[in-house]
């Protein structure tokens, strides 16, 4: 996932020790105040896009590209191995 239009900035968040996040993944903040991947349900609140892989053993902060204005547009990969399915986009 990459930014197509609009203004963003990089903010650092605490990684989760139970769930990994990968570069380009859309993420949210969990109940324990850590960065976790979105689950594609209506209760998820998108905060940004991961800029560096983070494993469960990393202890550093995770850089997340977050929107700083309304109507920032993101582009999703839907036609490659490991990409989103067309039916996932927009959930």
N, C-alpha and C positions, 0 to 999 in steps of 0.2 A: 504494500500500500504506500503510495507516495502522494505528496501534496501537489495538486494541479493548479489551484489559484487560492489567493488569500494570504493573510499574514499569520505566521506562526513563530514560536520560539521554543528553545529546548529547555526543559525543566527536569531536574533530577529527582527520582522517587526511589523509595526502598523496594528492593526485589523480594519476591516471595521465596521462602526456603522449601516449599512443597511443589511449586509449579514454575516451569521454565517459560520464558518469553523469547521470541526470535525477532530479528531485524525485520521491520515492515509489518509486524503484527499490530492489530488494533487492540488496545488495552483499556481496562477500567481500574478503579481503586477498590480493593476488597474490603470486607468488614474489618479486617485486621490492619488496614492502612498500608497494604502492599500492592504492587502492580501485578495484575493477573490478566490472562487473555479473556476476551469477550466470549460469552456462551451463546450468543445469538438468540436471546430471549428478550421479552419486553422490559424486564427489570434491569437490564444492563445499561450503564451510562458511560458512553465513550468519552475518554479523556484525551487520547492521543495515539501516536504511533511510535513504536520502539525503534531506537536508532542504533542499538548494539545488542547482540545476543547476551542473555543472562541465564545462567544455569542455577540449579538449586544450591550449588556450593559456593557461588560468588558472594562476596560480602560487601561489594561496592554498590554505589547508587546506580540506578538505571536511567540513561538519558531518554526522555520522551519528548517528541515534537508535539506541542499542544497548540490549538488555535487561539489566537488573541483577538479575533474579531468574528462577527457573525458571518455565516455563509461561506466558510472555507470549504473548498471542494477537494475531495480525495479520489485517487484513481486506484482501483482494485485489479489485481491480476486474476482472471477467471479461466484462462485457457492453457495452463501449464500444469505439470505435475506439482502437487503441493499447493496449487492456487485454490482460491475459493470456487465453489460451484456457483453457477449463475443464480440459483435459488437462494444463496446465502446473502447476496448483496442487498443492502437496504434493510436488513432485519435489525 
